[in-house]
Amino acid sequence: MNVKMNAKPEVLILGCGYTGQRVARRFLAKGANVTATTRDPRRLAKLGCNVINVAEMGGAELPQHLQPGMLVLYSIPPAGPANMLSALRGYASRIVYLSSTAVYGSATLVDENTAVDPSTEAARARLDSEKSIAEGPWSSLVLRPAAIYGPGRGVQESIQRGEHSVSDRYVSRIHVDDLAAHAEAALLSMLTGAYPVADEEPCTSREIAEFCAKLLNVPVEGTHAGYAGRAPRFANNRRVDGSAIRKALGITLQYPSYWVGVPAALAAAAKGEE
């Protein structure tokens, strides 16, 4: 779904972290006015957008920066600053919320029709946030990303620190640049609802650990400090199908598999890109 962007739209990124920075760059390249909240303004110093330091103000100054008709990427976890959402009433025309596939609980196969499972506290917190956004006076869409990886983040990094886990449980992933493409397209669309987001190749943690180990010429297991007895980071055994949201938004993945995404992430990290 390709939507032509109006001249100089106002974009607000609440929680401009790993993914949010990439979404900001996409809109800045289009000539948008971008405002972003962060707990560490130094991280956004080179971004070129208006920055709100929530570590100091807790979002109290947010209303001073709001404009009617804003496109809002809401990337704040449930435990983040309160009252951010209520401040958007009368200003946001569109909100895209980055949630999590954790809302699917123990489901092993997930697509756009999979029922959510509110049996854990983490899932309930995410679902409460989704509900609050969906019930607001704006158009909204919920994206539920699988494990996010990219430069400086992912198994290709943790395996070098000996903090990876190896099992035969399946984990789905999405490269951060592909997730940013989803978020950009979602903000410029009028699609509603909630969708899982993932690349085209789920794999076991063992498969990706072996792939990364071969690329980096490091052991897969057993010799890294901190490995012994480490619990898997992703305890669920979940394969996620993100094809529905890709089709709805007209997305073609740049990194459809970890086979291409991991080498690209390592190359970018080697250049100092984050």
SEVEX-697624 format. One record per residue (C-alpha): residue number from 1; residue in one letter; z, x negated, y. Coordinates in steps of 0.001 Angstrom, whole numbers, plus 500000, padded with zeros to 6 digits. Example, Ala and Ser with C-alpha at 12.3 -4.5 7.8 and 13.67 -1.06 7.14 Angstrom:
2
    n  res      c3      c1      c2
    1    A  507800  487700  495500
    2    S  507140  486330  498940
***
This chain:
274
    n  res      c3      c1      c2
    1    M  500000  500000  500000
    2    N  498752  498207  503103
    3    V  500048  499632  506361
    4    K  498863  498314  509714
    5    M  501795  497115  511778
    6    N  502246  498463  515279
    7    A  502197  495984  518157
    8    K  505470  494081  518532
    9    P  507610  496107  516098
   10    E  511348  495596  516187
   11    V  512672  494220  512898
   12    L  516349  493843  512043
   13    I  517522  491825  509057
   14    L  521123  492510  508159
   15    G  522264  489584  506040
   16    C  519583  486992  506742
   17    G  520170  484673  503817
   18    Y  517967  483210  501109
   19    T  515568  486169  500928
   20    G  516055  487475  504459
   21    Q  514880  484249  506066
   22    R  511573  484510  504265
   23    V  511137  488120  505309
   24    A  511905  487109  508900
   25    R  509231  484396  508803
   26    R  506677  486889  507540
   27    F  507306  489274  510422
   28    L  507557  486525  513025
   29    A  504143  485308  511906
   30    K  502845  488811  512637
   31    G  504265  488708  516171
   32    A  507218  491025  515539
   33    N  510499  490850  517422
   34    V  513069  489871  514793
   35    T  516856  490075  515036
   36    A  518973  488703  512194
   37    T  522663  488672  511313
   38    T  524299  485706  509603
   39    R  527671  484057  509037
   40    D  526142  480642  509714
   41    P  523813  480555  512770
   42    R  522930  476932  512037
   43    R  520924  478099  509038
   44    L  518684  480160  511305
   45    A  518422  477676  514188
   46    K  514769  476858  513458
   47    L  513733  480377  512562
   48    G  512911  481484  516081
   49    C  514529  484900  516053
   50    N  517452  486535  517828
   51    V  520600  485648  515866
   52    I  523876  487581  515652
   53    N  526870  485640  514334
   54    V  528868  488116  512251
   55    A  531422  485440  511341
   56    E  532673  485595  514920
   57    M  532050  489209  515891
   58    G  531963  490963  512524
   59    G  528924  492894  513744
   60    A  530673  494292  516826
   61    E  527850  493133  519071
   62    L  525131  494659  516874
   63    P  524660  497808  519025
   64    Q  523690  495596  521975
   65    H  520639  494406  520058
   66    L  519369  497701  518658
   67    Q  516149  499387  519693
   68    P  514830  502810  518674
   69    G  512387  502764  515783
   70    M  513642  499562  514169
   71    L  512569  498450  510708
   72    V  515714  497286  508913
   73    L  516115  495084  505861
   74    Y  519648  495711  504605
   75    S  520650  492703  502524
   76    I  524429  492834  502853
   77    P  526459  493005  499628
   78    P  528992  495843  499277
   79    A  531867  493535  500242
   80    G  530145  492531  503493
   81    P  530932  493597  507081
   82    A  531767  497297  507382
   83    N  530298  499870  509787
   84    M  526920  498145  509980
   85    L  525153  501205  508594
   86    S  526736  503704  510975
   87    A  525612  501602  513950
   88    L  521990  502104  512937
   89    R  521980  505867  513494
   90    G  519567  506736  516249
   91    Y  517886  503335  516044
   92    A  516584  502677  512514
   93    S  513403  504467  511526
   94    R  513091  502709  508182
   95    I  515626  500903  505962
   96    V  514881  498872  502850
   97    Y  517968  497976  500845
   98    L  518099  494981  498517
   99    S  520319  496158  495689
  100    S  520524  494704  492154
  101    T  519497  495396  488576
  102    A  523226  495351  487824
  103    V  523105  499123  488427
  104    Y  521380  499492  485038
  105    G  524428  498299  483140
  106    S  523805  497493  479485
  107    A  520231  498805  479371
  108    T  518049  496255  477588
  109    L  514674  497609  478732
  110    V  514432  498639  482377
  111    D  511671  500270  484395
  112    E  511440  502748  487267
  113    N  512588  505608  485008
  114    T  515697  503932  483581
  115    A  518933  505751  484382
  116    V  521613  503875  486288
  117    D  524964  503117  484698
  118    P  527986  503334  487038
  119    S  530465  502162  484395
  120    T  531328  498879  486136
  121    E  532897  498326  489526
  122    A  529971  496149  490643
  123    A  527447  498835  489715
  124    R  529446  501577  491442
  125    A  529681  499539  494635
  126    R  525930  498976  494688
  127    L  525197  502616  493910
  128    D  527532  503765  496678
  129    S  525608  501589  499132
  130    E  522290  502917  497832
  131    K  523519  506496  498242
  132    S  524734  505924  501804
  133    I  521386  504497  502810
  134    A  519361  507167  501030
  135    E  521326  509928  502785
  136    G  520878  508486  506284
  137    P  518638  509891  509058
  138    W  515812  507447  508343
  139    S  513140  506750  505774
  140    S  514473  504463  503049
  141    L  513579  502581  499903
  142    V  515833  500718  497475
  143    L  514614  497545  495790
  144    R  516632  496345  492792
  145    P  515712  492688  492232
  146    A  516216  490840  488982
  147    A  517636  487294  489183
  148    I  516259  485620  492314
  149    Y  515108  482016  492093
  150    G  513096  479571  494181
  151    P  513505  476263  496011
  152    G  517095  475072  495579
  153    R  518101  478003  493380
  154    G  517587  478773  489717
  155    V  517846  477210  486279
  156    Q  515762  474231  487431
  157    E  518679  473383  489741
  158    S  521677  474365  487620
  159    I  520419  472413  484609
  160    Q  520573  469238  486692
  161    R  524227  469955  487474
  162    G  525111  470828  483906
  163    E  525960  474378  484960
  164    H  523296  476191  482999
  165    S  523899  478355  479967
  166    V  521801  478620  476826
  167    S  521563  481775  474752
  168    D  519008  484128  473271
  169    R  519762  486855  475795
  170    Y  516851  487974  477921
  171    V  516905  487611  481699
  172    S  514253  488816  484130
  173    R  513572  486971  487360
  174    I  511678  487231  490631
  175    H  510621  484316  492826
  176    V  512142  484635  496281
  177    D  508734  484517  497984
  178    D  507488  487390  495843
  179    L  510635  489360  496625
  180    A  510054  488735  500339
  181    A  506519  490075  499934
  182    H  507952  493224  498341
  183    A  510438  493647  501192
  184    E  507786  493187  503874
  185    A  505415  495680  502257
  186    A  508295  498108  501675
  187    L  509317  498040  505342
  188    L  505741  498784  506372
  189    S  505348  501655  503904
  190    M  506788  505147  503717
  191    L  507530  504969  499996
  192    T  510951  506310  499043
  193    G  513164  506123  495978
  194    A  514561  503157  494032
  195    Y  512662  500631  491945
  196    P  513429  497502  489898
  197    V  511684  494305  491012
  198    A  510800  491513  488579
  199    D  507992  489181  487615
  200    E  505784  489677  484581
  201    E  507559  487439  482072
  202    P  511168  488004  481037
  203    C  512487  485231  478834
  204    T  515653  484122  477127
  205    S  517941  481686  478897
  206    R  517145  479226  476113
  207    E  513405  479426  476763
  208    I  513667  478730  480472
  209    A  516298  476017  479959
  210    E  513996  474233  477511
  211    F  511082  474576  479921
  212    C  513079  473188  482859
  213    A  514568  470405  480743
  214    K  511105  469263  479726
  215    L  509892  469293  483334
  216    L  512901  467311  484512
  217    N  513305  465106  481443
  218    V  516954  466071  480995
  219    P  518838  467332  477924
  220    V  518856  471045  477316
  221    E  522496  471149  476308
  222    G  525516  469263  475136
  223    T  525628  466226  477430
  224    H  525951  467684  480916
  225    A  529349  467743  482591
  226    G  530661  471267  482828
  227    Y  528413  472691  480145
  228    A  530823  472949  477225
  229    G  532269  476408  476830
  230    R  530512  477762  479908
  231    A  529991  481521  479822
  232    P  526453  482745  480504
  233    R  525935  483626  484151
  234    F  523861  486641  483155
  235    A  525795  488368  480410
  236    N  523355  491245  479990
  237    N  520354  491183  477703
  238    R  517818  492830  479995
  239    R  514038  492856  480317
  240    V  512844  494395  483563
  241    D  509412  495916  484209
  242    G  508622  495766  487936
  243    S  505006  496905  487670
  244    A  505586  500338  489238
  245    I  506739  499009  492614
  246    R  504009  496363  492623
  247    K  501408  499056  492108
  248    A  502946  501375  494699
  249    L  503083  498651  497369
  250    G  499859  496873  496447
  251    I  501643  493640  495526
  252    T  499997  490791  493637
  253    L  502602  488287  492526
  254    Q  502163  484715  493690
  255    Y  504440  483623  490843
  256    P  503981  486065  487954
  257    S  505915  483812  485569
  258    Y  508528  481082  485623
  259    W  505785  478873  484180
  260    V  504268  478676  487667
  261    G  507288  479610  489767
  262    V  509652  476880  488587
  263    P  507247  473957  489186
  264    A  506431  475377  492616
  265    A  510134  475697  493423
  266    L  510795  472105  492380
  267    A  507868  470854  494476
  268    A  509072  472796  497514
  269    A  512649  471541  497086
  270    A  511362  467962  496856
  271    K  509779  468467  500281
  272    G  513079  469681  501685
  273    E  512044  473316  501841
  274    E  514713  475968  501297
***
